[in-house]
Amino acid sequence: MTEPAGTQRPPIPRVRLGTMGWNYAAWVGPLYPSGTPSREMLKLYARAFDTVEVDSTWYAVPAANTVRGWLDRTPDHFVFSLKMPREITHDRRLHGSDSVLADFIDRARELGPRLGPVLIQLGPDFSTDERPALERFLTLLPADVRFAVEFRQPGWICEETHELLTAHRVALAISDGRFIPRDWSLALVRRPTTDFHYLRWLGDTRELTDHSHLQIDRTADLQEWASAIRAVPGEAFSIYGYYNNHYSGHSPATAHAMLKLLGQNPVAPDQVGDQISLF
């Protein structure tokens, strides 16, 4: 269907897309030049994408020199989204975690303006019976940091949860995986709880162990997601999105495909190692 002359399409919200992590040996060749050592991967990754979801913070609060190293190896516009430590979300189940939370937030703030949202990833067994723990925990979150909560039980996807997150200006992390039906997730894109979305493409299988190339055709799924993202109104609205290798086999290629669907020009893999800097 041809749009009438003079019709202007609504602007796409500010979108940052990347992957979950950057340190994968299987990406040497497909994304990183042959022979790339682990210590150089983040610098090269940042030539292809402008954001990353850091998985290592789920295991422990990062050391100060680690955070400074991230900053030193990436350009000024690059943004890090951090996963909240599992000690808070899984071990303590949001109880008695005030001091650990404070330590983690202090370290996260060292990223300054390059800190993206913090993902509060709750475990698959974290049920709605534990809503009081979540309600109390949300009151502890500082206003100067963005947060998103990921639920892995469908029972959380309800009006009560929407109202709770909206009241605290916390995003509902929306995922495409085996936990929440995709049609639910696509519908949730139209119902933000704050001024940004946090999207995660996880996949529905863990059987993809070779992460060097695409193995599942996600074209139709990505087109659905691109349409949903385009429907989000407002230039001031931001979207952060991250791909897991298990989604289609090789997350950099999947992220590139989505960027193209959204009308952006991602850096081709063969350009990543051929120049000192693109910025």
N, C-alpha and C positions, 0 to 999 in steps of 0.2 A: 504494500500500500504506500503510495507516494504522499508525503506530507505536503499540505498547502504551502504555497509560496509565502515566505515571511515568517513561517512557524519556527519558533525556537524551542529546541528540546531543553528540558530542565537540566541544570548543571549536575554532573556526577559529584557526589560528596568527595571530600579529600580522602583518597584511598591509599593506604600503604599495605603492600602485600609482600610476604616473604615466606620463609620456611621455619620449621621447628628445628633449630640448631643449624650448625654450619660445618661441624667437624666430622666429616664422613669420608673414609678412605675410598669408598665406591664412587665418590664424585670426582676423584682425580682422573682426568681424561674427559669425561662428559662435561664437566664444568670448570674444574681447575686444570691448569697445564700439567702435563706429565712430570712427575718428580716433585710436585708441590709438597713441602713438609707441613705438618699439622700447624706449626706456629704461624704460617703464612695464610692459612685458609680464611680467617676472618677478614683480613685486608682484601683478599680477592673477592670474597663473597660480597663485600660492601660496594664493589664496582658493579655488581649485577642487581642488587636490591637495596632498598633504603630502610629496611627494618628486619628484625629477627626476633623470634621467641626463644629465650634462653632457657633451656631445659635443666642446666646444671644447678640452678638456684633451687630446684625442687629437692635436691639432695642435701644442700647445706647453704647457709648464708655465705656468700662469696667473700674472699679476703679483699681488703682495700686495694692491694696492688693488682689483683685480678681485674677489678672494675676499672682502674686507671689504665690497664693494658687494653681493655676493650675500647676505651675512649681514644687512646693513642693510635690504634690501628684502623680507625674508621673516620670518615669525614664528618663535618659538623652537623650535617642534616640527618645523619643516620640515627635511628631510634631503636632502643632495646626494650622489649616487653619481657618481664620477668615472671617466672612461675614462683608462687609462694612456697616456702619450704614445706616438705611433707611432715616435718615435726609438728607443724601447726595444723595442717589440714587432715592428715591421716593418722599420725601417732597420737596426738592430743585431741583430735576431732574438735578443734576450735576452743577447747576448754583450757583454762590456765596457761594461755599462750601469750599473755600480755608482754612479758619481757622479751621473748623470742621475736614477736612481732615488731617491737620497738627497735631491736637490733637490726632486723632485716630492713625495715623502712629507713633507718639511718644510713645503711649501706646503699640502698637503692637511690636515695637522694643524692648520692655522690655523682650520679649520672647527670644531675642538673636538668636542663631542658631536653636532654636526649633520653630521658626516661619515658617510655610508653606506659601502657596500662600494666598493672600487676594482675596476673591470673590466679584466682583462688579456685584451684581444681579440687573439687570434692570427690571422694572415692565412690566406687560403684555401690558400696553398701551404706552410703550416707543417705538415710531415708528421711522422709518428712516428719518422722517422730522426733528428729533432732532439730526441728525448726527453732526452738528456744535458744539453742546454742548459736545458731546462725544469727538470730535476731540480736543477741547480745554482742556477738563478734562484730557485726556491722557498725555498732556504736563506737567501736574502738578505732575505726579506720580514719586516718587523717584526711582533711579536706583538700590538701594540696597534691594528692596522688590519686590517679585514676585507678579504679579497680573493676574487675569483671569476675563473675562467679559462674563456674561451669558445674552443672548438675548432671549426674549420670543415671538418674532414675526419672522416668517420664512423669511420675507423680508430682514432681516439683514444678512442672509446666502448667501453672494455673494462675488465676487472677490474684490470689493471695500473694504469691511470689512476685508477680509483676508489681503489685502495689508496694511490697516491702522494698524491692530494689529501687523503684522509682523514688521512694521517700528518702533513700540514702544516696541517690545519684550514682548508683552502681549499675554497671551493664550486666545483662544476662548474656554470658558467653554462648554463642550459637554454634552448634557443631553438626557436621555431616559425618556420621559414623554409625556404629551399631547400638548406640544408647538411646537416641531420640529419633523418631521417624523423620525422614527428610522433609516430608510435606509440612510437618509441624515447624521445623527449623526455618524453612523458606517463608512461612507465614509470620514467624517471629521477627524477621527482618523488617517487617512493616510496623512493628510495635516496639520501638526502642524504649528503654527505661531511663536513659540519660542522653547526653549529646554525642555519644559515639557507640559504635558497634564493635564487638570483638568476635571474629569469626574463626572457626577452626575446622579444617578439612582433615578428618582422621582416617577415614576408610572403614570398611566393615570386616576386614580380615587382617590377621597378623602373619599370614603365610608368605608375604612378599619379602624375601630375605636378600635378594639381589637388588640394591638400590642404585644401580648404574643406568637404568633405562626404564622407560614407560612400559607397563605390562597390562594395564587396564585402560580401555578407552572410556574416558570420562567426558567426552565432548558434549553430550546431551545434558549431563549434570551441570557442567560448567556454564552452559548457555542459560540454564534455569537460574543459576546463582547470579550470573551477570545481569539478567533481567530484574531479579530481586534487588540487587545493589543499585541499579539505575533508578528504581522506583523510590528509593529513599530520598525525601525532599531536603533541600537546604544546603547552601554552600558551606555553612558553618559546621555541618555535621561531619564527623570523621569516622573512617572505617579502618580497623586494623585486622588483617587476615593472614593466617599462617597455614601452610600445608605440611602434612606428615608424609614421609616416604611411603607409608603403607596405604596411602590413598590411591595412588596409581602406579607406584613403583619408584619414581624419581621426582621428588617434590620440586626441584628447581624448574623442570620442564613444565610441570602443572601450573606453577605460579606464573611462569612466562605466558602460558596459554591464556590464563585469566586476564593478565594485564593487556594482552592484545585484544581480547573481547571487550575490554573497557576502553579501548581506543588509545592505550598508552604504547610506547615504544620501548620494550625491555631490551636490555643489553644482551646481545647474543653471546653464547658461551665462548665462541672463538675470539671474542673481543676482550674477555675478562683478563687474560694474561698477556695480551699483546701491547699494552700501554701502561704507563706508570700510573696515571690517574685519569678518570673521566670527569672529575669535579674541579 
